[in-house]
């Protein structure tokens, strides 16, 4: 038996399928490509940035140590010399002590300052105040700056 309601015979409207726009795919591809290029540029910059040279970093550390009081400055300079020798000549050379350490410093920095000059304080007695300490302090600071400036790395 047919329904008496006149609306029962109606059916829903179906619009025809619209073709997808290829522009939306292009914009999405361009955005993904730009993000990938940005990520690659950041990664390359982080991974392949030039390292600061030994000379520049050592001079920077020496400059920072200049403002420290005398005993602390010598300790900072001694630690800097250990790092320089470790970088140039390896861990074994940086572990030497006493006169052997002074000879290693002279060999690495191509001088005789650490075995026969005021730089002996780094080899024989870091915490012993040398005679004429006032003038020796200035000489040590100047000579260390000159020696580190002469590094090739």
Secondary structure, DSSP 8 states (H G I E B T S, - for coil): ---S-GGGG------------HHHHHHHHHHHHHHHHHHHHHHHHHHH-----HHHHHHHHHHHHTTS-HHHHHHHHHHHHHHHHHHHH-HHHHT--HHHHHHHHHHHHTSSHHHHSGGGHHHH-TTS--TTHHHHHHHHHHHHHHHHHT---
